[in-house]
Amino acid sequence: MADIHIMYQAPVLWGTPLKAGTRTPKIGNKSITIEQDLENADTGGLYASGEVIAVAFDYTTRKTMSVPDEWRRKILKFEEG
C-alpha cells in the first residue's frame, strides 16, 4: 500500500443493513487505485468511502514492478461484472 484515505460520513448502528462496493478506476504502470464505499443497503445513505493506492511489488527482488497484464485482465473482467 502506498496511500490510504478513509472518509467517515456517519456512524453505523448495530443491525443496519450494509452494502459494500469496490471499483478500480485506474490502473497505472506500477500502481492500482481502488475506491470503496459503505452504504445503507435500504436507503443508499453513505457511511464511509475510501481510496487505496496499491503498488505492484516483487517480493523476491524487493522492488516495485509493472502491473502484470494478467492482473489487468482479471481486474477489467471483474469491473465489467
URNOR-V82618 format. One line per field, one symbol per residue. phi: phi as a letter, one per 40 degrees, with the letter a starting at -180 (. if undefined). psi: psi as a letter, one per 40 degrees, with the letter a starting at -180 (. if undefined). burial: # if it has 16 or more other ideal C-beta (glycine too) atoms within 10 Angstrom, else .. A space follows every 10 residues. Layout:
phi=???
psi=???
burial=???
This chain:
phi=.cabbbbcba cbcdgccbbb bbabcabccb bbcbbbbbbc ccbgcccaaa bbbbbcbccc cgbcacccdc cdcccccccc g
psi=hdihhhhhdi ihihehhihh ihigehhade ihhhiiihih ddeehhdiii hhhihhhhed efiiiihidd ddddddddde .
burial=.......... .......... ...#..#... .###..###. ......###. .#.#.#.... ......#... ....#..... .
